[in-house]
Amino acid sequence: MKAEAMGIILKLHESGVLQTLSLTALKERLTKKEARDSFFWFADQCVDELIGAHRIGTARSYRGVISVLKAYRKGKDLPFRELTFDFLSKFETSHKSKGNGLNGLGVYMRTIRAIYNKAIKSGVAAKDQYPFENYKIKSAPTKKRALDADALKKL
């Protein structure tokens, strides 16, 4: 346990996060291993930080993605080690099979990527397991809905 704790402290030091942690936050990271490995737990921490920083819109967006992922997982937790290229591909297939669009999926994936990147910087997730190395977020051009000048003149 001591070696594991020292390994965590070393990773936090190398990533530059250790200097910013309080003793309470460090103790929490060392003692709550199951929670630390959870994407949902970390995402909830991000939401709390965003609310504290008065970034309510971003926090609401993160919450929406978390709830969609929880529904996809049917309430089962999502450890970082299970958030892989294969998982993202299956999530994409599920999203599309419900008739949802590609750009909506892109919003979800960019949010998942942002949370994962924060987890790497915080020393919670391993960089060598980064699923977005191979997974590319897709988007489609949106159909123009505005009236052109001629149609506007006719009106």
C-alpha angles and dihedrals in degrees: 000000000000091000091049091050091049090050091053091047091049092051090049090049093048092050091049093241098110093074092057097049124097119224089254092053091047091050090050091052092049098046105037101062096154092052093044091058092054120101089201093052092049093045090052089052089052091051091052091050091049092051089049089052090050092245093137097158093055091045090052090050091050091049091052092053092046091053092048091050092047090052090048090051090045092234094311116134120254114223115199090242089062093051094092139145088267092052091050091049092051091047089052091051091049091048093051094045089062089059095255121147131253095242092055088053088050091057090052093047094048089052092048089049092050092051091046091050090052089050091054092049090049092051093244098112128042117246092214089065094052106145096197092066089088103014112088120201110233130209137181129215111260120241111250112245101177122106117252120235095263094052090047092052090050090055 
